[in-house]
Amino acid sequence: MRSSFGDGNASVFAGPTKKMAFAKSHIEIHLHNHFRSMVYNTGSPIQGEVVIKTQRDTRFDTVQILLLGMTRTKFEDVGSTHVMTNTLLRLEMPVPESSYPTPRILEAGHTYNIPFNFVVPSHLTLNACEHKVEDNYVREHHLALPPTMGFWERDDLSPDMAQVEYLIKARVLRHADVDDNIRALVAREQIRVLPTFLEQPPLNAEHLANFYRLSKSKTLRKNLLSHKIGSITASAKQPNAVFLYPDALGTTETVVNVKLAFEPATADTIPPQVTGISGKILAHTFYSSGAMTNLPDRIPELSRRFLTNRQLSYTATVPLFSDRTQSKTSWTAQLRNTERRDSGYSSSDLHDSKAQERCASPIYHLCEVPVPIRLPSVGSARGGGKTFIPSFASCITSRTYSLQISLTVGGANSGSTTLTLSLPLQIAAIAGVESPRPELLPDFETAMEDAEVESMLMPRAITFSDLRYSGNSELPGYA
């Protein structure tokens, strides 16, 4: 990252802008083109200046300007609170030595302006995730820049126990006689970051019944004591991802195609009708006391009992629609064992082969019900003013979504019943104006070569701290 320090070779400290009396010495961060609901995307520039005003002559040694990204999790026990903080991003804006005044004293009554320029990165460096993982795809997720969580203007469906925060931090430092620096002046400015998230391959959810249900079957009867009319099965696959707009105020639409299969007890049984459809989205926030080695929604329930780290989850529900009116269901009759089934139907969608052999009806019925899905926009009455963030997984916290679709079916000759599916849903994020196009992103080898060259040519310092544990009762401040 390059910085500009005024016209020509003039020092940023050499010429104070004006002289006046101040109530006290302080430091401020002014962001250019910034407003309250501003959202920074991948590739977005973060530009501004640090303004320093002093009441009296202040000796200092260095000025430090940082872009920080941190994840925090909190666990409350009886009489104590445990906080885990992971600094996953730390970019420092270099201030050239030639820019400092000699001697290094901030003169009383003067105003000093120090410009800075950061760019929101697309990924973290390999140093950000060095712990053990069960598969490389887990590390790939952990090295993706997570979105801001817990600091949006409206509820982002996350608990207070899991947060992702980004901020610009400026410090005027004076070296102590021993050990650490003494901070003469400190300022920070929080920003909201919504990185680009591409659509991921569909999740294999067959063995994750504790989170998802892709198929549901029920027996139809006219009443509790009557004979069986038939059985009906609803099934669906994971829909295409929903994409957030760069301003986080709206999303694209997706469609869930629910396949219905009706097995009548007799050939003359009329298939039921879909009389109502309702849907809601569930936001699952996972947080851990230590680094997670796998994606939390892909851990079977039995394996979850043997986790070494304390791992909890929080689920928030947002209704999407309820009792949506359904037009007449169009069923297609199929002859059993004489016609090849549609490739969209698997053998698991219907009864097993033995059940089919026992079935007296030589036909079965199929239909498909498209269910449009659109998340409520921010501030709408239906959404209750919720903010959706992309699906992500970092070292100690993550966010996933599931879509719950309920279909009510019934007919003149059968009672009413409801089949509920729980499907994985990915929320991705559309690239902002400044974001590089995905097809233009370099491969891994090229990126590593560029990083080596950049580290030699650019006066930039990037460091990442390890996971650190703090056993206090409040979320940690920033030194």
Secondary structure, 3 states (H helix, E strand, C coil): CCCCCCCCCCCCCCCCCCECCCCCCEEEEEECCCCCCCEEECCCEEEEEEEEECCCCEECCEEEEEEEEEEEEEEEECCEEEEEEEEEEEEEECCCHHHCCCCCEECCCEEEEEEEEEECCCECCHHHCCCCCCCHHHHHHHCECCCCECCCCCCCCCCCCEEEEEEEEEEEEEECCCCCEEEEEEEEEEEEEECCECCCCCCCCCCCCCCCECEEEEEEECCCCCCEEEEEEEECCCCCCEEECCCCCCECEEEEEEEEEEEECCCCCCCCEEEEEEEEEEEEEEEECCCCCCCHHHCCHHHHCCCCCCEEEEEEEEEEEEEECCCCCCCEEEECCCCCCCCCCCHHHCCCHHHHHHCCCCEEEEEEEEEEEECCCCCCCCCCCCCCCCCEECCCEEEEEEEEEEEEEEECCEEEEEEEEEEEECEEECCCCCCCCHHHCCCHHHHHHHHHHHHHHCCCEECCCCCEEECCCCCCCCC
